[in-house]
Each structure stands twice: as C-alpha cells, then as structure tokens.
Amino acid sequence: MSAAVLEALDKAETVAPEEAPAVTLPKPNERPCWRVFDDWLSLDGGKRKLRPGVYWCSMTDGKKDEPPAPIETWVCGPLHLKAQTFDEHKGNFGRLLRFRNTAGDWREWAMPQELLAGSGEELRRELLAMGLEISPRHRLMFGDYLQSRVPKSRVRCATSVGWCGRHAFVLPDEVIGPGKASVIFQSGERTHEEHGQAGNLDAWRELVAGRAIGNPLLMLGISAAFLGPLLWPAKQEPGGLHLVGDSSTGKSTILEAARSVWGGASFKRSWRTTTNGLEGVSVLHNDGLLPLDELSECDPREVGAIAYLLGNGQGKSRASRTGAARAIKRWLTFVLSTGERTLAATMAEGGHRAKAGQGVRLLDVPADRRHG
C-alpha cells in the first residue's frame, strides 16, 4: 500500500449526522418523491395511520369526474441512505444503510452497490435475513429507492478484515484505532461469525493465558495468535507453525487457546479443504491468525500447494467473464496448524517430495509431553 493511499485513508471523510426524518406527507406539488417514516404517522385527525417505513408518494391518474389524489405506497421498513462508500482506489462503491429490523432494533450495513445488479434478489435476501421487511408486491421499487439519490456523506470502505491504513484495524463488526471513524467494513454477506467476543479480558488472562505459565508449547501457541497484526507494520511475509505429535498430546488444546484470542469455535478451520477453498478462508483471516486443525484430513496431493499458497499470501490469477484479469486475492496471515505427521511425510503419502520453501513457510514444531 503506497504512502499516498495511506495518507488518503488517514484524511478520509467521516459520516455526517443524518438529517431528521420527515414527519409529514409531501404536498401534491412535491410529488412524486420518497419519504421515510421511523414511527407511525397519524393522518386525518387520527382516522388514518401509516405504518413506519419507506414510501413512494405519488398521485393517482385521476378520472373524468375526479381530480388526481395523493397515494402512498409502502415499500419496506424504515431504511435510510446514510453515506456512499468506496475504497482507497475509488472502487467497490456501495451504500451505508441504516435500518430497523422486525425486532425493533436499528442496525447498519455497508451494502456493495453491485448487489443492485439484475433483479436485486441477492440483495433482498441478505436484508430480509437481517430482519428488514420488504413488500413482496413492490419489491422492484426497493431497488429504485436505494438508487434514488447519492448520499452527500462519504466514508471509506474496507472489503477485507485487517489493516486499512496505519490507524485503522478492521473487523466485521468493529473498527479499532484512531482512524476508525473514517472506515467501515463492507461485505456482501450479512454475517461473519468467525470473529466474535465473549467474556472479558481479565477472565481470559486468568483462565487461558495464565495456564501458559510453565508450558512452553501453550505459550508459543498463544503468542502466535498475536503475530498476524504485526506482519504488515513489520513488513514481513506470511508464515506459520505446524504442531506435530501423536493424539492426546494437547495440540488441539493449544489451537483452541490461540483461537480464543480472535473468536469462537467457528474461527478455527479444518485442513479438510481445497486450494481454491482456502483462498477465501485466508482473506477472512487477513492480518490475523489462521488456525488449521488436523493435517491428515487434507488430501496429501493438495498439501504442498496449500503450503505455498499460504506462504505466498496471494491466490491464483483468474479471468472474468469478459476475459480480463480479475483482481488477485491477497492476504497476510500467520498459520497455526496441527497434525500427527509432518508436512513432508504427508506430502510423501501423496507422491510428492517436500521442498525447502514449503518447510520454511510452515515450520514443523514437535508437540509431545516432553515439550509440553
């Protein structure tokens, strides 16, 4: 990432306070237009009420004996367009949405604008899963509303977790650092369950980190969990450790302790994957820890390629539907792996000979009771 890009990120605009929502219907000469009501709207002295939500306010065509009359079409629950989003390269445009779900809670989501392509079915699926009500009858108008105006406020978006400039570290549900107000995580998926938080720091120090005292392997595993965020500032390449030993030697316990630094049980991954599948997983663990359990579950013929993939920090070159080169997936992550056999032994089972570069990228560490 260039110095110019970093400077641009540091000076990114923050989201301006949103204007108060309108509390009255538009006049006939102001129609057609959109209105968003956060609460029930009482009309005609309380004789008629409009439910909260986004409305398309228009006029009827009228008849020979009747003049045009105002009409309000409910499109979805309360939803505001807070800001437009884009990355440091002025790409990956999106919209920062603020909406209320059916449980009555307000939430925000940085929506990739590309989800509006076609019928917008994928976009509606994500928002429905997040609890937003959308009219089945007027669902196509929903996309019209999202593109009805370009918000004046702007905010930088990050499409992957990890460092975004020198002063912001991005997680799916939180941005950490002095530059956090200028960055938001943007993803086409509604949830990222890998990262999570439970308990408190004091309990973790006592019940997890405190158990590493006098246990070198456990200390090594927990320390490895903190290496990922240091790679980019220290200008280091990705790498990792492979804990090798028989069953019941504590390898999985070490992996669980390291995993607890970043998230819940779903943060830990399995070697039961393919090279292509691990590309996406690596991006989700960018600038962090990638815990991989049980090497024996991986196809021995794939192990060598995966080791190179993890160590190189980038995926394969692929072509788009038009034949142009797609952007290559990149990441910096520190791997902590477990298995009963070494990398070389597993590759030999698949008919391949381990090369020095693979062993350096994923270093074998004996894990037995003498070392624990």
Backbone hydrogen bonds, N-H to C=O, Kabsch-Sander energy under -0.5 kcal/mol:
donor,donor_aa,acceptor,acceptor_aa,energy
6,L,2,S,-2.2
7,E,3,A,-2.4
8,A,4,A,-2.1
9,L,5,V,-2.4
10,D,6,L,-2.2
11,K,7,E,-1.3
12,A,9,L,-1.5
15,V,181,A,-0.5
30,E,27,K,-2.0
31,R,27,K,-0.6
31,R,28,P,-1.0
33,C,57,C,-2.0
35,R,55,Y,-2.2
37,F,53,G,-2.7
38,D,36,V,-0.5
41,L,50,L,-2.3
42,S,40,W,-0.5
43,L,48,R,-3.6
46,G,43,L,-0.7
47,K,43,L,-0.6
47,K,44,D,-1.2
48,R,43,L,-2.1
50,L,41,L,-2.4
53,G,37,F,-2.2
54,V,76,C,-2.6
55,Y,35,R,-3.3
56,W,73,T,-2.4
57,C,33,C,-2.9
57,C,55,Y,-0.7
58,S,56,W,-0.7
58,S,71,I,-2.6
60,T,69,A,-3.0
63,K,66,E,-2.1
71,I,58,S,-2.4
73,T,56,W,-2.0
74,W,72,E,-0.6
75,V,54,V,-3.0
76,C,54,V,-0.9
77,G,133,E,-2.4
80,H,98,R,-3.2
82,K,80,H,-0.9
82,K,96,L,-2.4
83,A,96,L,-0.9
84,Q,153,S,-2.4
85,T,94,G,-2.1
86,F,155,V,-1.2
87,D,91,G,-2.9
90,K,87,D,-1.9
94,G,85,T,-2.1
95,R,111,M,-2.2
96,L,83,A,-3.1
97,L,95,R,-0.8
97,L,109,W,-2.9
98,R,80,H,-2.2
99,F,107,R,-2.4
100,R,78,P,-1.9
101,N,105,D,-2.6
102,T,131,G,-1.4
104,G,101,N,-2.0
107,R,99,F,-2.5
109,W,97,L,-2.1
110,A,185,F,-0.5
111,M,95,R,-3.1
111,M,109,W,-0.9
113,Q,93,F,-2.6
115,L,112,P,-1.7
116,L,113,Q,-2.0
117,A,114,E,-1.6
120,G,117,A,-1.4
123,L,115,L,-0.6
124,R,120,G,-2.3
125,R,121,E,-2.3
126,E,122,E,-1.9
127,L,123,L,-2.2
128,L,124,R,-2.8
129,A,125,R,-1.9
130,M,126,E,-1.1
131,G,128,L,-1.2
132,L,127,L,-2.3
135,S,75,V,-2.9
139,R,136,P,-0.8
141,M,138,H,-0.9
142,F,138,H,-0.7
142,F,139,R,-0.6
143,G,139,R,-0.7
144,D,140,L,-0.9
145,Y,141,M,-2.1
146,L,142,F,-1.9
147,Q,143,G,-1.1
148,S,145,Y,-1.7
155,V,84,Q,-1.8
156,R,182,S,-1.3
157,C,86,F,-1.7
158,A,184,I,-2.4
162,G,170,V,-2.7
164,C,168,A,-2.7
169,F,176,I,-2.9
170,V,162,G,-3.3
170,V,168,A,-0.5
171,L,174,E,-2.8
174,E,171,L,-0.6
176,I,169,F,-3.0
179,G,167,H,-3.1
180,K,177,G,-1.7
182,S,179,G,-1.4
183,V,180,K,-1.2
184,I,156,R,-1.6
186,Q,158,A,-2.8
187,S,110,A,-1.0
195,H,192,H,-0.5
196,G,262,W,-1.3
204,W,200,N,-1.9
205,R,201,L,-2.6
206,E,202,D,-1.9
207,L,203,A,-3.1
208,V,204,W,-2.3
209,A,204,W,-1.8
210,G,205,R,-1.9
211,R,208,V,-0.9
212,A,209,A,-1.6
213,I,210,G,-1.0
215,N,212,A,-2.4
217,L,371,H,-0.6
219,M,215,N,-2.4
220,L,216,P,-2.4
221,G,217,L,-2.5
222,I,218,L,-2.3
223,S,219,M,-2.2
224,A,220,L,-2.2
225,A,221,G,-1.0
226,F,222,I,-0.5
226,F,223,S,-1.4
227,L,224,A,-1.3
228,G,224,A,-0.5
230,L,227,L,-1.4
231,L,227,L,-0.8
231,L,228,G,-1.3
232,W,228,G,-0.6
234,A,230,L,-1.9
235,K,232,W,-1.3
236,Q,231,L,-2.9
239,G,333,T,-1.0
240,G,361,R,-0.8
241,L,335,V,-2.5
242,H,363,L,-3.3
243,L,241,L,-0.5
243,L,337,S,-3.4
244,V,242,H,-0.6
244,V,365,V,-2.6
245,G,339,G,-1.7
249,T,246,D,-0.6
254,I,250,G,-2.2
255,L,251,K,-2.2
256,E,252,S,-2.4
257,A,253,T,-2.3
258,A,254,I,-2.3
259,R,255,L,-2.6
260,S,256,E,-1.8
261,V,258,A,-1.4
262,W,259,R,-1.8
263,G,259,R,-2.1
267,F,264,G,-1.8
268,K,265,A,-1.0
269,R,291,P,-2.9
271,W,293,D,-1.9
273,T,271,W,-2.4
278,L,274,T,-2.0
279,E,275,T,-0.8
279,E,276,N,-0.7
280,G,276,N,-0.9
281,V,277,G,-1.3
282,S,278,L,-2.5
283,V,279,E,-1.7
284,L,280,G,-1.6
285,H,281,V,-1.0
286,N,283,V,-1.5
287,D,332,L,-4.1
288,G,285,H,-1.6
288,G,332,L,-0.6
290,L,334,F,-2.6
292,L,290,L,-0.6
292,L,336,L,-2.5
293,D,269,R,-2.5
293,D,291,P,-0.5
295,L,338,T,-1.8
297,E,294,E,-1.6
298,C,295,L,-2.1
302,E,299,D,-2.6
303,V,299,D,-1.0
304,G,300,P,-0.5
306,I,302,E,-2.3
307,A,303,V,-2.4
308,Y,304,G,-2.0
309,L,305,A,-2.4
310,L,306,I,-2.8
311,G,307,A,-1.9
312,N,308,Y,-2.5
313,G,309,L,-1.5
314,Q,309,L,-0.7
315,G,329,K,-2.5
320,S,324,A,-3.5
323,G,320,S,-1.5
326,R,318,R,-3.3
331,W,313,G,-2.3
334,F,288,G,-2.4
335,V,239,G,-2.7
335,V,333,T,-0.5
336,L,290,L,-1.9
337,S,241,L,-3.1
338,T,292,L,-1.4
339,G,243,L,-1.7
346,T,342,T,-2.0
347,M,343,L,-2.3
348,A,344,A,-2.2
349,E,345,A,-1.4
350,G,346,T,-0.9
350,G,347,M,-0.6
351,G,348,A,-1.6
352,H,347,M,-2.5
354,A,352,H,-0.5
358,Q,355,K,-0.7
359,G,355,K,-1.6
360,V,356,A,-1.9
361,R,357,G,-1.8
362,L,358,Q,-1.7
363,L,240,G,-2.1
365,V,242,H,-3.0
367,A,244,V,-3.9
371,H,368,D,-0.8
372,G,368,D,-1.7
